[in-house]
Amino acid sequence: MVVVRERATREALAALTVPAAKRYAAQVQNGENPWNTIDPPKVDAETIERTQPPHRLTESVLKSAAVLIICVDLKVVASTDQDLDRVGVISGASIYPFAWNILLAARQEGFAGTITTLAVAEEPKIQQLLDIPKHVAIAAVMPLGRPVKQLTRLKRKAVPEFAMLERWGGAPLGGR
């Protein structure tokens, strides 16, 4: 993990978030599920470039007291899905619980934060900015600071809306 506090470095990280934020916003405006690995974007590069990135996607990096760059060393993580014909997700099993625990500990101390990944689309530039070796992947960019407003309980889908019994498409868990 790299802890970034310098304003100039946080500004560079925010700038590196902009290209992915533009694509995200353009895809949402087009009714797409942004950045998914199955369906390529239907919006063209010119539309993406013209799209204004939502301020909320970059401002936390600028306003936070610190930004944590959560990394994973690809030389030591077990990527048991590396030979499958899809984007790997297993390596995250080691690092995202760590990131979540940081957020829980921060909240206990009166801080707030979020796990963001848009800047990761520019990983080589972030690696260069922060002298991160090529074999170390960036898993998340986590702004941390004092909350602007009191934290409230998040709204979540009910379990039967996303949990299925026995098979994909099976009866909803808790359903009749």
N, C-alpha and C positions, 0 to 999 in steps of 0.2 A: 504494500500500500504506500502511496506517495501522498503526503499532506501538502496541499498547496494553499498558501496564505497570501502570497504577493499579488497585488492588484494587477500588474501587467500580465502575469501568468494566467490569472483567472479571466482576464479580458481575452487572451489568446484562446483559452478553452471555450469561452462563450462563442467566439468567432468560428471555431471549429465545429460548433454545434449547429450553426446556421444552415449549411447545405442539407443536412439530414432533416432539420426542422422544416425547411421549405418543401422537401419531398413529402414529408409527413402531412403537412397542411394541404398540399395540392391533392394528395390522394384522398384525404378525408373529404375535401370539397367535392371530389369526383365520386364519392360514395364507395370508396375502396377501403380495404383493410390494409393500412400502411405497413410497408416493410415486411410483409409476409413472404416466406420463401417459396411459395407455390405459384402464386399469381403475379406475373410481372406488372409493373405499373402501367396503367392505360394512359396516363398523362405523359406528354412528351417533355423532353428536357427543357425546351423553351418555356413551357407553362410552369414547370417546377422553378426555373430561375426567376420568373416574374412574380411568383407567389411570395407574399410577405410572411415571414415566419412569425407565429404567435409569440408575443413578448414573454409569455409565461414559460416558454420552452428554453429560454436563454437567461432570463433575469435572475434565477436562483443562483446561478454560477457567479454572477456579478455581485449580488447582494449578500451572499453568505459570508460568514466569518472565515470559513475554511472549506476547501473542496478536497474530498478524498478520492484518489484514483485507485480503485480496487483492481488488483491485477491477479493473474493466475500464471504460474510458471508451467508452460506446456511440456517442459522436460520431465516434470515430476507428477503431473496430474494424470489420473487413469481415464483415458478417453475410450471407453469400451465400444463406443459407436463410431469410431473413426473409419471403419471399412464399410459402413452402410452408405447407400446411395442417397444421402440427404445431408443437410446441414447438421453438424454435431451439436448436441445439447447436454450430453452427460457430464462434460467437464464443469458445467455450471453447478452441478450438484455439490461440488466441494466448496465453491466460492460464494454462492448466493445466500446460503444460511449464515455464513460469516458476515456478509453485508447486512442482512436482516438483523443479526444480533447487535451490530454497531448501531443501527437505528433504534433498537429497543433500549440499549444502554444510554444513548444520547437523550432519548425521551425521558428516561428516568432522571437525568440530570437537568432537565428543563430545556433541552435543545430539540430542534426539529430538523428533518432532512428528508431526502428522497433518493431513490435509486434511479438514475437516468442512464440511458444508453445511446442517445442520438449521436453524441460526439464520437462514439466508438467507430462509426462509419469512416472516420478520418484517423483511424488508429496509427498508421505510419507517421502522420504528422504529430500526433500526441507523443508517440514514442520518441521522436526526435526532440520535441519541445522539452521533455522531462528526462531525457537520457535513459529511457527504458529499453532494455535489450529486445531484439527481434523475437526471441523465443518466449517472451513474457507478453501474454495477451491482456488487453484491458477489458475487464468484465463490466465495469460500471464507473460512472462519474457521480460522486455523491456530495452535493452541497449540504453543509451543516451550518446551523446558526440558531439564534434565538427566534422563536416563531413570532410573526407579525401579529397574529391573532391567536386566541386560545384554540388549542387543538381539540377537535371534536371526533366523535366516533365516525368511522368511514361507513359508507353505504356499500353493502356487498350483496351479490345475488344469493338467493336462497339455495341451499344445498341441492334440492331436487332439480334446480335449473341447470346444473352442470355435472352432477354425479349420476352415473347410470349403473344399473345392476347387471352383472355377469358379462355383458357385451357392449361394445360401442353401439349406441342407438337403443340399448335395452331400456327397460322401465326405469323411470326416475327413482333414485334412492329416496325412500320415504313415501313414494307414490303408492297408489292402490292398484 
